[in-house]
């Protein structure tokens, strides 16, 4: 079998149907299976799967196990040569999967291959990411991408063909089963965020490579599958600290943590000034400030 599509679902029944339909519509040129790992949804997702998509293999968890652990359940039963992880809020375009698969087949050390994520209006989303370092944490990422486009490739440039990158955004990425076995799947200590960065880093240390195929297009309703609450942002910070602690530790980790917190304080201050100047009438600024305050509280109380 060519590909095992693995989808982790949590209370996104309608999005899940759109995602499944895009797989069925666009992947007919390949042999594949679809595995949905449901993290204890309460919206009727598993009943919908049984009624409308009997060909889909469903793993129904009794609790929300998070992204990494749920995907590991899919990895454990997959039969394809590649796993294609796709979020429920992603929709494949015609030929996208075939382009990624064709490139992977022609590139034996390609462990992970991703495409180009698009917003609903067709504009580009960030589809790749650099490994976090003191430089990337302390500096505006857009500035680094502008000054050093070869080292920090981004959506701002048109790329003529596939390019090697540090890591892929997990909304849609293809992973070679042989490389998966080489790194023992995801580190399930990450609940959500940074699982793919951690895996890419582990694979790089074993001489595997990560690539983007820019003309493989995937629509992504960014954030629809995880929401925009403060808890999501806190989980991002938690995972980033875990990555830094795991792979660097010691003085490097402490310096990185200090940089992260100082930038958080600066953003909170700027948001506070914005709320004051708008007399608290700007709803977006108020909400942003509220999120920053909750993240700072988490730093002092829980991290």
N, C-alpha and C positions, 0 to 999 in steps of 0.2 A: 504494500500500500504506500502511496506517495506521501499523503499528509493526514495528520490527525488534528482537526480543529478542536481547540480546547477553550471553552467559554466559562468563566466564573460569573454566576448570577446572584444578585441579592436584591430582590424586590424591584426588578426592572422588566416586568413581563412584556410590556408593549415594545420596548427597545429590543428585547431579546428576539422577538418575532421578526423585526426588521433586519436584525443581524443575521439570523438564520436564513431568511429569504435571500439575502444578498450572497451568502455562501452557496446556496443551492443554485442560484441563478448564474453565478460567475465562475464556478469551479468545475464545470462539467468535463473539462479537458483532462482532469486528473482523477486518480483514484483516491478516495478520501473517506474518512469517518468523522462524525461530529460527536464530541463528548461535552456535555454540560454538567458542571459541578455547581449545584445550588446550595448556597450558604444559608439554609433555614429561612427561605423566603416565606412571607405570609400573604402574598398577593395572588396566589393561585398559579404561580409559575410552573410548578411541577405537574399540576393537573393539565395545564395548557399543553405542555410538552407531550404528555401521554396521549392527549386527544388529537393534536394537530401534527406532531412530528414523531411518530412511533419509531422511525429509523434512528433517532438520536439516542445515544447512550446517556442515561441520566444517573448521576451520583447525587443523592439527596442527603445533605448533612443535617444533623439535628441542632447545630449551632453555627454561628458565623465564624469560620475558621480563618478568614482573611484571604488575601490574594495568593500569596506564596504557597501556603499549605494546601489550599484548594487546587491550585494548578499541579502541585506534586501528586495529588490523587489522580489527576488526569494523566500525568506522565507515567504513573505506575501501570496503567492499563492500556496505554496507546499502542497501536500496531503500525503506525506510519513511520517512514524514515525521517520525517520532520514533524515537529509539533508547531502548529500555527496558533499562537495565543491571540485572541481578539476580544476586546471589551464588548459588552452588550450595546454600548453607545457608538459603535463603529459600524460602518457600512462599506463593503467592498465595491470597487468599480470593476467593470469588465477588464479582464486580463491582468489585474493586479497580482493575484496569487501566482499565476503562471509565470509572470516576469520574475518574481522573487525566487520561485522554485527553479527556474531555468538558470538564473545566476548562481544559486547555491550549488546546483549540480555541476556547473562548470568551474567552481572554485572550492576545491577540496578542504581548505582550511577555514572556510566561512562557517563559523559556528552559529551566528545570528545574522539574519537579513531582515531589514525593515523597508517600508516604502515611505511615501510622503503623505502625511496626514493633512487633511483639508478641513476648513470650517464649512458650515452649511452653504456659505456664499461662494465657495471655491477658493478663498484665500488660504495661504499656507499656514499651518501650525508648526510649532517645534516638534520635530519627529526624532531628533537625536539629542544626545547630551554628552558633555564632557565629564570626565571623572572629577569630583570635587577636590580641589587643592586649596592651599592658602591663597594663591593668586585668584582663582575663580571665586572664592568666598569673599575676598576683600574688594574685588573690582567689579564694576558693572559688566555683566556678561556681554551686552551688546557692544560695548567698547572693545572688548577682546576680539569679538567676531569681526569687527570692522578693521582693527589694526593687524590682526593675524588670521586672515581667512583660511589659510591652509591648516593651521593648527586647531582652529576653532570654526569649523564649517557650520553654516546655519541656513535657515530658510531665506535669508536676505539675498542669497546668490543663486543663480541658475547653474546647475551642474550638468555637464554634457553626458555623464555616465555614472555608473556606480562609484562610490567613494568609501574609503575605510574611515570609520568613526570609532569613538570610545565606546559608546553604548547607545541603545535604542530605547525610545519611549515604549512602554509596555502595552499601549492601546492596541497595537497590531504588530506582531513580529514573529518571524519564522525561526525555529531553533532546530539544529541538527541533533537527532537522537544520540548519535555517537558522542557529540560534545557534551550533551546533557549527562550521559553516563559518566563522563570523565570528571564532572564536578559535583556529582551527587545531587542534582536537582537544585531547587531554590532553598536558600536558608530560611526556614519558616519562622525564625525569630522576628523577621520583618512581617508585620501584620498587613500593611499596605504602604506603598512607596519604597523605592530603592531596591526592590528585589531584583529587577532587571539590571540595575547598575552593579549590584553586588555580583550577580552571575557573570556579567560581561567582564568584570575585573578578575574574577576567578579564572575565567576562560582565557583571558589575555596572559595570565601567568603560566598557563599550560600551552602557550603558543597557538591558540585559536584566535580568530579575527572576527570583527563585527563590521558589517557593511550596510549602507543605504542604497537602495535602487530608486532614484528620484522619480522615475516615470511610472512606478507602481503606486496608484493613487487610492487613498482610503478616506472617506468622509468620517469625521469624528466629532460628535456632539460633546465637546470637551467639558468634562466635569459632570455630565448628566448621570453617570453611574456611581459617583461618589459624593456629589453635593458640594456645597460651598460653605459649610458651617465651620466654626472655629475648630471643632474636633478634627476635621480633616487636615487643617493646617498644623495642628499640634502633632498629629500622626506623622506628617511630613518631617517636622523637626525631630521627632523621636527617631525616625528611621535614618535620617541623615547623621545624627549623632552616633547611631549604632554602626553605620558604615565606617565612619571615621575612627571610631574606637576599635573596630574589628581589624581594619587594615593598616592603621598607623599607630594609634595609641600614644602613650607617654606625652612628651613635650609637644609633639606635633598635634595631638588631639586637643590638648589644653589650649594651645594657640588658636586652633581652628574654632573651638567652642567660644573663645573670647571674641573672635572676629564676628561670628554669627550673632552673638548676643549684642555686641555694639551696633551692628547694622539694624538689628531688631529695635533697639532703643531709638536709633536715629529715625527709623520709619515711623515709630510711635509718636515721636516728637513732631515730625512733619505733619502727621495726620491730625495731631492735637491743634497745631497752628491753623490748619485748614478748617477744622470745626469751629475754632474761635472766630476766624475771619468771616465765615459764612453764618455766624450766630447759631450754629447747630441746625440750620435749615436744610443742609445738603444731606439727604438720607444716605447716599453712598459713602460719604466721608464718615458719617457717624457709625455706620456698620463696620467700616474698615478699622476705625479706631477701636471699636468694641472687640474685634477679633484680635488685634494686636495686644490689647490689655489682657485678654484671656490667655494668650500665648506667654506673655511675661509672667502671669500668675503661675502657669504651669511650670515655667522654668524654676521658680522659687519653691514650689510646693511638691512637685512630682518627679522632676527629671533625675 
